[in-house]
Amino acid sequence: MSSTEIISKVFLPLSLAIIMFGMGMTLVPKDFSRIIKFPKAVLVGLTNQLIFLPIIGFLLAITFDLNPTMAVGLMILATCPGGPTSNLITQVCKGNIALSVTLTAITSIISILTIPFILSYVLDYFGTETNATIKLPILDTILQIMVITVIPISIGMLVRKFKTSFAKRMERPMRLASTLIFILVFIAVIAANFEMIGTGMKEVGLVTLALNILTMGIGYLTARLFQLDLKNAISITVESGIQNGTLAFVIATTILKNVEMGIPIGAYSVWMFVTGGVLMWQLGKRKEAKS
């Protein structure tokens, strides 16, 4: 197993599962029932991730006149919203964790249907020759979401219910641990993909940065336009700009069997960790208003 595989298949999922457990200790069932009663935030988040994100990616690929391989790589990324990393960043930024987790779960399941549809069109539009049939492993994807996200959060919520004082004491240490794990994952991703990221920054550095900033910016603006509070706006901003790079890389290299298509994904991964880190630094130190 290569160092990249160890990071993506062992270190990253394990780290995220630990973080999800910590998040679970800050949540109570009421956090999720509130979202069901007031679904506006979920609908705004889903619109940003499933509609605006692919449209912005497509327009940028045309505007920057990317070659077909880079354009498809960018679009693969734009069809893979969310991912547990966004939940981590939302937690440290003191956003609405329940909303973030809900959006990640819903988009991960819906994207199983939208990815093949969008990529089939994109491959045809940009004239990229491939004989691959784009089929995502539905059961594996749902299982991955369960193991990395749902189960650890559920265990954390049980700890919160039965060991409330312990869970409350652990909120600050777990937030610090999340920040540390975020930094370690970032360093590991850079080290494992150093050559590809260097190439990516030269070829598609600017367009991937534009995609990241635009999606985050539109996420925040739409949240505020629909009069959502700051915690919900933070969650939607992060969810809009942090993509599931692992899934995107698997589609490019395993399903489409084209390593070059992974170049924009590698470049974007750097930007989303940088912008995510800036948000964590700025928003994580603010004092929350007592509800």
Summary of the structure (lengths in Angstrom):
residues: 291
radius of gyration: 18.2
end to end distance: 48.7
largest distance: 58.9
contacts: 1025
relative contact order: 0.19
helix: 82%
strand: 1%
